Amino acid sequence: MLSRTASSLYWLGRYVERADFIARLVEATVRLDALSPTPAGEAAWQSAIAVTDGVEAFAENGGAPTQQNVARFLTLDRSHPGSIVRCLDMARNNARAVRTALTREAWTAINRAWLLFDSRSSPGNTSATLNLVDAIKMETRGFEGAIHRMLRNQTTWFIRLGQAIERADNTARLIDVKYHLLLPEGEQVGGVVDRDQWTTLLQTVSAVTAYRWLYDDGLRPSNVIDLLMTRAELPRSLAAAAEETVDVLGLLAKRTGLHGEADRMARARQARLARARTGDVIAKGLHQHLQTFIAENDALHAAIGRQFRFT
């Protein structure tokens, strides 16, 4: 496979996964906003901007961090490279470059997601915004399902590799939402609003039922963090993303003969996650731990590009 083709497939996986994450983040923030009285609701939208590293870009627009402004920034702003519409633009461009390697179902899911933004200038009110992000999630799930039904070869492996790297970054940032989100004045840690915020994060990654299966002592923040970080049974956990990265790199190494820095970094990360204990991570600083993980994930991404000679 040409390195340019491999790069397009890898980035296709990343951009589709990123669009799905931003949709889930907007949905979570809408729900967090609904749980919090003003001005705490505004803080929820500020947290969404912070998690996506969009503080400076949003500030250039000069708007207040309201639901309408931030939702538009994260969904429809074509000047913002982290918006859903820009992610889908890039995903579609990469898909067109490798069109013959994709099934009709995979291409159709991407194209339908892209068409959702045709002639749209506003995400609308709360209900319309939730409908939009639900539609995006439906199409990204359709794409993922199509990939799982394709031949298991380098095409699907590079897409899956991009998805795994992106998912690791996204989940770390989603957990970090809670670090940025302040409780309303007068609310206690462990109180009703605090529990509702953690529940909303679980809903964002479709993990409410999984949490109830794995933990029988009620909703506890430490358990939510444990689930999203260390439980490989949950597909969107950091541990699951690390495990899939190692597995896919192994498959590619057998097929291409390319084995090196990225494989070593991926295995080392997986081993660190296996040794990590949630209580120790929280005691030493969850935010700092997540920031380190995000930086390591970026370094692994760069190593993958070098190993497979992406152009």
N, C-alpha and C positions, 0 to 999 in steps of 0.2 A: 504494500500500500504506500502511495506517495505521502510524504510528510505533510504536504499541504492538505491532502484529503483527511489525514488523521487529525490535523489541527482543526479543520472545519467541524468534524464530528465531535471532537472534544468540546469545542466552544458551543456547538449546538446543545449538547447536554447541559453545559453550565448556564446558558442563557435561559433555556426553558425552566430549569430548576430555580433560577433567580426570579423569574417572573412569577412563578408559583409562590415563592417565599414572600415577595413584596405583597402579593395579593393576600396571603395569610396574615402578614404584618398589619396591613390596612384593616382587615377584618378584626384582628385582635384589638387594635387601637380604637376602632369604633366602639367595641364592646367595653373596653376599659374606660373610655370617655363617658359612656352611659352609666358606669358605676360610680363616677366621681363628680361632685359638684364643682362648678366654676369657682376659682381658677384651676383647680386640680385637673379638670378635664383637659385644659390647655397643656398642662404638663405631660399628659399622655401623648399628645401629638409631638411635643418637643422631644420626647424619648424616642419616638419612631424615627425622627430625623437624625438624632444622634446615633442610633443603632446602625443606620444605613450610611454613616459617614457623609451626610448631606447637609451639615450645618452651614458651611460656607456657601454652598450653592443655593440653599434656600434663602440665606440672608441677602444674597444679591437681588432676589425678587422683591425684597422690602415689605413683604406681607406679614401679617400676624400669624402665629402658629395655630390657626383655627382648623376645625375639621375640613371645611371647604378648601382652604388654601393648601393644607398639607396633603389631603387626599388627591387633589389635582396634581400637586408636585410629584407624588409617588406613582401616580397612574398615567397621567396624560401629558406631562411636561416633556416635550421632545428635546428641549435644551439640557435636560438632566439625564446623564447617561445611566443613572440607576433607576429610572422610571420603568414601569411595566411596558409601556408602549415602545420605548427604546430597546428594552430587552427582547421583545418580540420582533422588532425590526431586525435586530442582529441575528436572532435565532432563524428567522425566515431567510435572511441572506445566506447564512451558513448552510441551511437546508437546501436552498437552490443550488449551491455549489456542489452538493453531493446528492442531488435529486435521484439519480439512478441507483444509489445505494439504499434508498429508503422505500418502504412500502407505501402504497397509496394511503393507507390509514394514518401512518405517521405524518406524512406531508399534509394531509387534510386537517389533522388536529392543529398543527402549527398555523396553517393558513386561516382556519376558522377563528383561532385566538387572535390573530392579527387583524382580521376583519371586524372584530368587536369594537375596534377603535376608529373605524372608518367614519369620518365626518363627526366624530364626538368631540365636543369642546369642554365638557364639564362632567365630572363623575355624578353630579346630581345630588339629591338629598340623601339622608342616611339610608333609606330603603334602596334607592337606586345604586348607591355606592356598594352596598352589600350584594345586590344582584349582579353588579359588574364583576366583583372579585369572585363570586361564586361561579360565574360563567368562565372566568379565566382558570380557576381551579379544575373545573370540569374538563376543559380542553387539555390542560397539562396532564391530568390523569389519563385522558384518552391517548395522549402521546406516549406516556410511560407504558400503558398497556400494549400499545402497538409495538413498542421496542421489545417487550418481553415475548412477543409472538414472532419476531423476526429470527432469521438464522443467527445462531450463536457463534459469531465470528468477529473479526477485527472491527467491523462496523459497529456492532452493538457494544463491544467492549470499550471502545473509545468514548462512545456516548455515555455509557455507564460510569466510566472513569471521571468524565467531566461532571456528571451528576453527583457522584460521591464527594468530590472535592468541594463542589459548591454547597452541597447539603451540610457538610461539616462546618463550613464557614457560617451558613445561615442559622443552624441550630445554636451555635455558640453565641451569635448575635441575638437570637431570640431569647435565650436565657438571660443575656445581659440587659434586655429590656427592663427587667425587674430592678436592676441596679440603678438605671437612670430614672425610673418612675417613682416619684415621691408619693407617700401616702397623704391624703388630705389632712389638714390640721385637725388634731383631736382624735385621729384614728390610731389605734395601737397595732404594732407588729403582731400578727397572729389573730387580729380582729376580723370582723366580717369582710371589710373591704379588701384587706390583705389576702384573705382566703379566696375571695372572688377573683382577684388579680391572678393568683397562681392557677386557679381553675381555668381562667381564660387562656392562659398560655398552654395548658394541656389541650384545650379544645382546638387551639390553633394548629397543633401537630397531630390531631385526631388521636389523642392518647388518654382520654378520660377513662375509657373502658380498660385499657391496658393497665392504667394506674390501679384501678380497683382490683384487677386480677392479681397484681404483684404485691400490693401493700394492703394490709387489713387493719391498720391503726388510724384510719381517717386521713384527711388531707394535711400533710406536713410539708413545709417548704423544702426541708432537707431531702425528703423522699422524692419530690418533684425534680429536684436537681439531680439526685441519684439516677432517676429514670432517664432523664434527658442526656446525662453524661455517660453513664457506665453500663447501662443495660442494652446489650447487643440485640436482645429480642425485639426492641422497638426500632423499626426501620429508620426513623429520623434521629436517633441518638448519635452522639459523637462516637461511641464505641462501634455502632453499626456502620457508620460511614468509614471509620478507620479500617474495619474488618473488610468491607467491600473493596476499598482501595487496594489493600494488600492482595486480595483474591484476584482482582481484575489485572493488576500489574503482573501477577504470576501467570495468568492466562496469556497475556500479551508477550511475556518473555518466552514462553514455550513456542508461540507461533512465529515471533519475529526474531528471536535471538537477542533482543535488546534488553539487557539487564544491568542495572547499575545504581547510581546515586539515589534515584527516586525510590527504588525498591528498598534500599537500606533505610532511608528516611521514613518510609511508610511503616516498615516493620518496627522500627524504633518507637514511632508514635503509638502504634498499637500496643506495644509492651508497656509503655508509660501509662496508657489509659487503663490497662489491666491491673497495674499496681496501684492506681489512684484510689484513695478512700475519700468519700464525699465529705465526711466530717473534717478531715484534715484540710481539704480544699477550702471549705467554708471558713475554717479557723485562720488559714493563712491569707485569705482574701479571694473571694470568688471572681470579682471583677478582674483582678490582676491575672488570675489563672486563665480566664477566658481570653484576655488580650494576648497572653503568651501563646495560647493555642491558635488563635487567629493568625498571628505572625508566623508560626510554624507551618500552618496550612498554606500560607502564601509562599513560603520557601519551598514547600513540597510541590506546589503548582509550578514554580519556576524550574525545579529540577525535572519535572515531567516534560516540560517544553524542551529542555536541553537534551534529555535522554532520547526523545523521539524526533528531535530535530524539527520542531514546529517552526513554521515560517510566518 
